[in-house]
């Protein structure tokens, strides 16, 4: 039986669901609300839905800096230095938006 079936949610408020769908911005993976930007983490989902989280977090074993991310993208994606530099500046860190990655892979 699925863990979702054991949640405390007995019904779904479709109006509330539509509001969240309208405010979702895929490029930032967050909700843009009237009070500001909101991101729901795995821990939030676990607490709200009472779903156990097991195992260790999958992530880099070292701290990724802007410089590391830019250098790796130049080496691995074969892009010019200015492209990942602009992206790192736009997202304010060593991250890439999915739209940017999609654009790179389509080229």
CNS distance restraints for C-alpha pairs under 8 A (distance, minus, plus):
assign (resid   1 and name CA) (resid   5 and name CA) 7.12 0.50 0.50
assign (resid   2 and name CA) (resid   6 and name CA) 7.38 0.50 0.50
assign (resid   3 and name CA) (resid   7 and name CA) 7.10 0.50 0.50
assign (resid   3 and name CA) (resid  51 and name CA) 6.05 0.50 0.50
assign (resid   4 and name CA) (resid  49 and name CA) 7.01 0.50 0.50
assign (resid   4 and name CA) (resid  51 and name CA) 7.04 0.50 0.50
assign (resid   6 and name CA) (resid  50 and name CA) 7.85 0.50 0.50
assign (resid   7 and name CA) (resid  49 and name CA) 5.35 0.50 0.50
assign (resid   7 and name CA) (resid  50 and name CA) 5.85 0.50 0.50
assign (resid   7 and name CA) (resid  51 and name CA) 7.56 0.50 0.50
assign (resid   8 and name CA) (resid  49 and name CA) 7.02 0.50 0.50
assign (resid   8 and name CA) (resid  50 and name CA) 7.71 0.50 0.50
assign (resid   9 and name CA) (resid  49 and name CA) 7.62 0.50 0.50
assign (resid  12 and name CA) (resid  17 and name CA) 7.77 0.50 0.50
assign (resid  13 and name CA) (resid  17 and name CA) 6.30 0.50 0.50
assign (resid  14 and name CA) (resid  18 and name CA) 6.14 0.50 0.50
assign (resid  15 and name CA) (resid  19 and name CA) 6.34 0.50 0.50
assign (resid  16 and name CA) (resid  20 and name CA) 6.45 0.50 0.50
assign (resid  17 and name CA) (resid  21 and name CA) 6.25 0.50 0.50
assign (resid  18 and name CA) (resid  22 and name CA) 6.13 0.50 0.50
assign (resid  19 and name CA) (resid  23 and name CA) 6.32 0.50 0.50
assign (resid  20 and name CA) (resid  24 and name CA) 6.13 0.50 0.50
assign (resid  20 and name CA) (resid  31 and name CA) 7.08 0.50 0.50
assign (resid  23 and name CA) (resid  31 and name CA) 5.30 0.50 0.50
assign (resid  23 and name CA) (resid  32 and name CA) 5.37 0.50 0.50
assign (resid  23 and name CA) (resid  33 and name CA) 6.63 0.50 0.50
assign (resid  24 and name CA) (resid  29 and name CA) 7.28 0.50 0.50
assign (resid  24 and name CA) (resid  30 and name CA) 5.95 0.50 0.50
assign (resid  24 and name CA) (resid  31 and name CA) 4.54 0.50 0.50
assign (resid  24 and name CA) (resid  32 and name CA) 6.55 0.50 0.50
assign (resid  25 and name CA) (resid  29 and name CA) 5.82 0.50 0.50
assign (resid  25 and name CA) (resid  30 and name CA) 5.68 0.50 0.50
assign (resid  25 and name CA) (resid  31 and name CA) 6.03 0.50 0.50
assign (resid  25 and name CA) (resid  32 and name CA) 7.08 0.50 0.50
assign (resid  26 and name CA) (resid  30 and name CA) 6.94 0.50 0.50
assign (resid  27 and name CA) (resid  97 and name CA) 5.78 0.50 0.50
assign (resid  27 and name CA) (resid  98 and name CA) 6.37 0.50 0.50
assign (resid  27 and name CA) (resid  99 and name CA) 6.32 0.50 0.50
assign (resid  28 and name CA) (resid  97 and name CA) 6.79 0.50 0.50
assign (resid  29 and name CA) (resid  39 and name CA) 7.06 0.50 0.50
assign (resid  30 and name CA) (resid  37 and name CA) 6.65 0.50 0.50
assign (resid  30 and name CA) (resid  38 and name CA) 5.64 0.50 0.50
assign (resid  30 and name CA) (resid  39 and name CA) 4.60 0.50 0.50
assign (resid  30 and name CA) (resid  40 and name CA) 7.22 0.50 0.50
assign (resid  31 and name CA) (resid  37 and name CA) 5.71 0.50 0.50
assign (resid  31 and name CA) (resid  38 and name CA) 5.03 0.50 0.50
assign (resid  31 and name CA) (resid  39 and name CA) 6.17 0.50 0.50
assign (resid  32 and name CA) (resid  36 and name CA) 6.03 0.50 0.50
assign (resid  32 and name CA) (resid  37 and name CA) 4.56 0.50 0.50
assign (resid  32 and name CA) (resid  38 and name CA) 6.32 0.50 0.50
assign (resid  33 and name CA) (resid  37 and name CA) 5.78 0.50 0.50
assign (resid  33 and name CA) (resid  38 and name CA) 6.94 0.50 0.50
assign (resid  40 and name CA) (resid  44 and name CA) 5.94 0.50 0.50
assign (resid  40 and name CA) (resid  45 and name CA) 7.04 0.50 0.50
assign (resid  41 and name CA) (resid  45 and name CA) 6.45 0.50 0.50
assign (resid  42 and name CA) (resid  46 and name CA) 6.15 0.50 0.50
assign (resid  43 and name CA) (resid  47 and name CA) 6.18 0.50 0.50
assign (resid  44 and name CA) (resid  48 and name CA) 6.10 0.50 0.50
assign (resid  45 and name CA) (resid  49 and name CA) 5.79 0.50 0.50
assign (resid  45 and name CA) (resid  50 and name CA) 7.72 0.50 0.50
assign (resid  45 and name CA) (resid  51 and name CA) 7.52 0.50 0.50
assign (resid  46 and name CA) (resid  50 and name CA) 5.20 0.50 0.50
assign (resid  46 and name CA) (resid  51 and name CA) 4.73 0.50 0.50
assign (resid  46 and name CA) (resid  52 and name CA) 6.28 0.50 0.50
assign (resid  46 and name CA) (resid  53 and name CA) 6.89 0.50 0.50
assign (resid  47 and name CA) (resid  51 and name CA) 7.11 0.50 0.50
assign (resid  60 and name CA) (resid  64 and name CA) 7.52 0.50 0.50
assign (resid  64 and name CA) (resid  68 and name CA) 5.95 0.50 0.50
assign (resid  64 and name CA) (resid  69 and name CA) 6.58 0.50 0.50
assign (resid  64 and name CA) (resid  94 and name CA) 6.56 0.50 0.50
assign (resid  65 and name CA) (resid  69 and name CA) 6.25 0.50 0.50
assign (resid  65 and name CA) (resid  93 and name CA) 7.43 0.50 0.50
assign (resid  65 and name CA) (resid  94 and name CA) 5.66 0.50 0.50
assign (resid  66 and name CA) (resid  70 and name CA) 6.08 0.50 0.50
assign (resid  66 and name CA) (resid  88 and name CA) 6.51 0.50 0.50
assign (resid  66 and name CA) (resid  93 and name CA) 5.70 0.50 0.50
assign (resid  66 and name CA) (resid  94 and name CA) 4.33 0.50 0.50
assign (resid  66 and name CA) (resid  95 and name CA) 7.94 0.50 0.50
assign (resid  67 and name CA) (resid  71 and name CA) 6.03 0.50 0.50
assign (resid  67 and name CA) (resid  94 and name CA) 7.70 0.50 0.50
assign (resid  68 and name CA) (resid  72 and name CA) 6.05 0.50 0.50
assign (resid  68 and name CA) (resid  94 and name CA) 7.70 0.50 0.50
assign (resid  69 and name CA) (resid  73 and name CA) 6.13 0.50 0.50
assign (resid  69 and name CA) (resid  94 and name CA) 5.41 0.50 0.50
assign (resid  69 and name CA) (resid  95 and name CA) 7.41 0.50 0.50
assign (resid  70 and name CA) (resid  74 and name CA) 6.26 0.50 0.50
assign (resid  70 and name CA) (resid  81 and name CA) 7.22 0.50 0.50
assign (resid  70 and name CA) (resid  84 and name CA) 5.42 0.50 0.50
assign (resid  70 and name CA) (resid  85 and name CA) 6.18 0.50 0.50
assign (resid  70 and name CA) (resid  88 and name CA) 7.48 0.50 0.50
assign (resid  70 and name CA) (resid  94 and name CA) 7.56 0.50 0.50
assign (resid  71 and name CA) (resid  75 and name CA) 6.25 0.50 0.50
assign (resid  71 and name CA) (resid  81 and name CA) 7.84 0.50 0.50
assign (resid  72 and name CA) (resid  76 and name CA) 5.78 0.50 0.50
assign (resid  72 and name CA) (resid  77 and name CA) 7.90 0.50 0.50
assign (resid  73 and name CA) (resid  77 and name CA) 5.21 0.50 0.50
assign (resid  73 and name CA) (resid  78 and name CA) 7.06 0.50 0.50
assign (resid  73 and name CA) (resid  79 and name CA) 6.96 0.50 0.50
assign (resid  73 and name CA) (resid  84 and name CA) 6.77 0.50 0.50
assign (resid  74 and name CA) (resid  78 and name CA) 5.06 0.50 0.50
assign (resid  74 and name CA) (resid  79 and name CA) 5.01 0.50 0.50
assign (resid  74 and name CA) (resid  80 and name CA) 6.26 0.50 0.50
assign (resid  74 and name CA) (resid  81 and name CA) 6.10 0.50 0.50
assign (resid  74 and name CA) (resid  84 and name CA) 7.43 0.50 0.50
assign (resid  75 and name CA) (resid  79 and name CA) 7.70 0.50 0.50
assign (resid  77 and name CA) (resid 104 and name CA) 7.52 0.50 0.50
assign (resid  79 and name CA) (resid  83 and name CA) 6.77 0.50 0.50
assign (resid  79 and name CA) (resid  84 and name CA) 7.62 0.50 0.50
assign (resid  79 and name CA) (resid 104 and name CA) 7.90 0.50 0.50
assign (resid  80 and name CA) (resid  84 and name CA) 7.57 0.50 0.50
assign (resid  81 and name CA) (resid  85 and name CA) 6.28 0.50 0.50
assign (resid  82 and name CA) (resid  86 and name CA) 6.05 0.50 0.50
assign (resid  83 and name CA) (resid  87 and name CA) 6.38 0.50 0.50
assign (resid  84 and name CA) (resid  88 and name CA) 6.01 0.50 0.50
assign (resid  85 and name CA) (resid  89 and name CA) 6.24 0.50 0.50
assign (resid  86 and name CA) (resid  90 and name CA) 6.10 0.50 0.50
assign (resid  87 and name CA) (resid  91 and name CA) 6.21 0.50 0.50
assign (resid  87 and name CA) (resid  95 and name CA) 7.95 0.50 0.50
assign (resid  87 and name CA) (resid  96 and name CA) 6.60 0.50 0.50
assign (resid  87 and name CA) (resid 100 and name CA) 7.75 0.50 0.50
assign (resid  88 and name CA) (resid  92 and name CA) 5.65 0.50 0.50
assign (resid  88 and name CA) (resid  93 and name CA) 5.30 0.50 0.50
assign (resid  88 and name CA) (resid  94 and name CA) 5.75 0.50 0.50
assign (resid  88 and name CA) (resid  95 and name CA) 6.29 0.50 0.50
assign (resid  88 and name CA) (resid  96 and name CA) 6.97 0.50 0.50
assign (resid  89 and name CA) (resid  93 and name CA) 6.73 0.50 0.50
assign (resid  91 and name CA) (resid  95 and name CA) 6.58 0.50 0.50
assign (resid  91 and name CA) (resid  96 and name CA) 7.16 0.50 0.50
assign (resid  91 and name CA) (resid  97 and name CA) 7.71 0.50 0.50
assign (resid  96 and name CA) (resid 100 and name CA) 6.56 0.50 0.50
assign (resid  96 and name CA) (resid 101 and name CA) 6.77 0.50 0.50
assign (resid  97 and name CA) (resid 101 and name CA) 6.47 0.50 0.50
assign (resid  98 and name CA) (resid 102 and name CA) 6.00 0.50 0.50
assign (resid  99 and name CA) (resid 103 and name CA) 6.15 0.50 0.50
assign (resid 100 and name CA) (resid 104 and name CA) 6.31 0.50 0.50
assign (resid 101 and name CA) (resid 105 and name CA) 6.22 0.50 0.50
assign (resid 102 and name CA) (resid 106 and name CA) 6.07 0.50 0.50
assign (resid 103 and name CA) (resid 107 and name CA) 6.44 0.50 0.50
